[in-house]
Amino acid sequence: MRKFLSSNLVVLLFPVVVVGCEAIGMALRGDVTGAMASGTRDGIEIAGKIEAELAKTADEVNVSQEYYIGRNVAANVFAKSKRVTDPALNRYVRMVGENVAKATKGTDARGLNNAQLMEPYKGYFFAILDDNQVNAFSAPGGWVFITMGALRAMENEDELACVLAHEIGHVMDRHGIRYTMEQKKFGVPLQVLGEAAAARSPALVGELAKSLSGMGNELMSKAMGGMGVDYELTADALGARFASRAGYRPGALVDFIRRTRHGEDLK
């Protein structure tokens, strides 16, 4: 069992609220809707780009496009949650995350529906959120978020590595982008998006921002409970393999879940 590397990184436990793995699969919020609402040229151009991406299936979205989508998800996350800037703590989390990420190189593991695993376009981005909830989640393109509440609840480095490995499993099997593609039933906002991009109309862009806000809220609400059993079980299996290959104890994830969620599944 590995202990945290530095006593400076040991944090006091506070009362925490446990929530699920917020697998946010939609990039149509945050700075994007802000630009659209103002009817700017940037908003119109962004509308066109996103409409083109959402017209594709998950397999047709390449890794660079997935990074673009994930970057906008991250912007939304940072707009809602303050980012912890402590240099030592960020270096430590990044080091553990990168150790796990390196262990995925050349892996022969397959993901959901035997899909080929994908490396992020620009590597992984690990961020700590100043939130007392116990949570970790990921976004398309290599973005991995963990809360201070989760770090406070962890007893050793193995637990941190396993939680990050679970999220890396989501990223490599492209669960965020697959989840996004499943939301094509939201036809009205997407239709408005296409019309706004084609007409280059500030009025339509403003209407689009309102439509996307409602759609995003519903998608975020659905995502709060996780992305579904298949996605979570796949991330569990991949995460266990990655953590083990990096030299960590895979069972530490179960320890963490049992201690914080009374035996419920991590989502």
DAUR-V811088 format. One record per backbone hydrogen bond with DSSP energy under -0.5 kcal/mol. NH is the residue of the N-H (numbers start at 1). CO is the residue of the C=O. E is the energy in kcal/mol with one decimal. If there is no record, write none. Layout:
nh | co | e
NH | CO | E
NH | CO | E
//
This chain:
nh | co | e
9 | 6 | -1.8
10 | 7 | -1.2
19 | 134 | -1.4
22 | 20 | -0.7
23 | 21 | -1.9
23 | 223 | -0.9
24 | 22 | -2.0
24 | 138 | -0.5
25 | 23 | -0.6
32 | 29 | -1.6
34 | 30 | -1.7
35 | 31 | -1.8
36 | 32 | -2.1
37 | 33 | -2.7
38 | 34 | -1.2
39 | 36 | -1.7
40 | 35 | -1.4
44 | 40 | -1.9
45 | 41 | -2.6
46 | 42 | -2.8
47 | 43 | -2.2
48 | 44 | -2.0
49 | 45 | -2.1
50 | 46 | -2.8
51 | 47 | -2.4
52 | 48 | -1.8
53 | 49 | -1.9
54 | 50 | -2.7
55 | 51 | -0.9
56 | 53 | -1.5
60 | 57 | -1.0
61 | 57 | -0.8
61 | 58 | -0.9
62 | 60 | -0.7
66 | 62 | -2.4
67 | 63 | -1.8
68 | 64 | -1.6
69 | 65 | -2.0
70 | 66 | -2.7
71 | 67 | -2.4
72 | 68 | -1.2
73 | 69 | -1.6
74 | 70 | -2.6
75 | 71 | -1.9
76 | 72 | -1.6
77 | 73 | -2.3
78 | 74 | -2.8
79 | 75 | -1.4
80 | 76 | -1.1
80 | 77 | -0.7
81 | 77 | -2.4
84 | 128 | -2.9
90 | 86 | -2.3
91 | 87 | -2.5
92 | 88 | -2.1
93 | 89 | -2.4
94 | 90 | -2.5
95 | 91 | -2.5
96 | 92 | -2.4
97 | 93 | -2.6
98 | 94 | -2.8
99 | 95 | -2.1
100 | 96 | -1.9
101 | 97 | -2.6
102 | 98 | -2.5
103 | 99 | -1.1
104 | 101 | -1.4
105 | 102 | -1.3
107 | 104 | -2.0
111 | 115 | -2.7
114 | 111 | -1.7
115 | 112 | -1.6
117 | 109 | -0.5
118 | 172 | -2.7
123 | 120 | -0.9
125 | 142 | -2.8
127 | 125 | -0.5
127 | 144 | -2.4
129 | 146 | -2.4
130 | 82 | -3.3
131 | 129 | -2.1
134 | 17 | -1.7
135 | 133 | -0.9
137 | 145 | -2.0
139 | 143 | -2.3
142 | 139 | -0.9
143 | 139 | -1.1
144 | 125 | -2.9
144 | 142 | -0.5
145 | 137 | -3.2
146 | 127 | -2.2
147 | 135 | -2.3
148 | 129 | -2.1
149 | 131 | -2.5
149 | 133 | -0.6
150 | 133 | -0.7
151 | 147 | -1.9
152 | 148 | -2.7
153 | 149 | -1.3
154 | 150 | -0.7
154 | 151 | -0.8
157 | 2 | -1.4
158 | 2 | -0.7
160 | 156 | -1.3
161 | 157 | -2.9
162 | 158 | -2.4
163 | 159 | -2.1
164 | 160 | -2.5
165 | 161 | -2.4
166 | 162 | -2.1
167 | 163 | -1.7
168 | 164 | -2.4
169 | 165 | -2.1
170 | 166 | -1.5
171 | 167 | -2.1
172 | 168 | -2.9
173 | 169 | -1.8
174 | 171 | -1.5
175 | 170 | -2.6
178 | 174 | -2.2
179 | 175 | -2.7
180 | 176 | -2.1
181 | 177 | -2.1
182 | 178 | -1.3
183 | 180 | -1.7
184 | 181 | -1.0
186 | 183 | -2.1
187 | 185 | -2.4
190 | 186 | -1.3
191 | 187 | -2.5
192 | 188 | -2.5
193 | 189 | -2.3
194 | 190 | -2.2
195 | 191 | -2.2
196 | 192 | -2.6
197 | 193 | -2.2
198 | 194 | -2.2
199 | 195 | -2.7
200 | 196 | -1.5
201 | 196 | -0.8
202 | 200 | -0.6
205 | 201 | -2.3
206 | 202 | -2.2
207 | 203 | -1.9
208 | 204 | -2.6
209 | 205 | -2.1
210 | 206 | -1.5
211 | 207 | -2.2
212 | 208 | -3.1
213 | 209 | -1.8
214 | 210 | -1.7
215 | 211 | -2.3
216 | 212 | -3.1
217 | 213 | -2.0
218 | 214 | -1.8
219 | 215 | -2.5
220 | 216 | -2.8
221 | 217 | -2.1
222 | 218 | -2.1
223 | 219 | -2.3
224 | 220 | -1.2
225 | 222 | -0.9
226 | 223 | -2.3
232 | 228 | -2.4
233 | 229 | -2.9
234 | 230 | -2.1
235 | 231 | -2.4
236 | 232 | -2.3
237 | 233 | -2.4
238 | 234 | -2.8
239 | 235 | -2.7
240 | 236 | -2.3
241 | 237 | -1.8
242 | 238 | -2.7
243 | 239 | -2.8
244 | 240 | -2.1
245 | 241 | -2.3
246 | 242 | -1.4
247 | 244 | -1.5
248 | 243 | -2.7
250 | 248 | -0.8
252 | 249 | -2.0
253 | 250 | -1.6
255 | 251 | -1.8
256 | 252 | -2.3
257 | 253 | -2.5
258 | 254 | -2.8
259 | 255 | -2.1
260 | 256 | -1.9
261 | 257 | -3.3
262 | 258 | -0.9
263 | 257 | -0.7
264 | 261 | -1.5
//
